[in-house]
């Protein structure tokens, strides 16, 4: 279970908060607008009303204790940039920011953001799945039930081959590719021995993949 700080509860932030809760993450929300904060308090337990551009306020949050801090503000780039800088200055481990233009993405990355995202609801949900759980590195939804996940090799698979594990008949998923040292290999031998320093791309029904993530 990861702890996530979300700053901003516009449409994007709200979608992401809902998906993070669905994934079982612990979240804290900061929203400057009191009416919006009261509204999201109906489904989010930990909500604070505050101005994240205020350095003293950011310092009071203990941002270094969160696994990730997400700046969901997209319409006010200046505010997003200021908050990103403050988060990193005060020890945030991982800062995710939102941008609408390529130049904004470049500036955010140069000023403390570890990852910059673009789209609306679909990207919010994808990022929530990716950053809300420890063993997921990427995620592509193919429909309501099927997805491709990039995940760490399950501990019980390390030292064993695809053939030995009988992955498809036993786990009802398909291993599409293996990634090691940032190199992805889409051609996989059934005799490949899994190691702990690899990630794997798996395709299947979400209900069959999710037990491998926990």
Beta strands, then each sheet from edge to edge (+ up, - down):
strand 1: 3-7
strand 2: 26-31
strand 3: 47-49
strand 4: 68-71
strand 5: 95-98
strand 6: 115-117
strand 7: 136-141
strand 8: 146-152
strand 9: 173-180
strand 10: 183-185
strand 11: 199-205
sheet 1: 3+ 2+ 1+ 4+ 5+ 6+
sheet 2: 7+ 8- 11+ 9- 10+
end
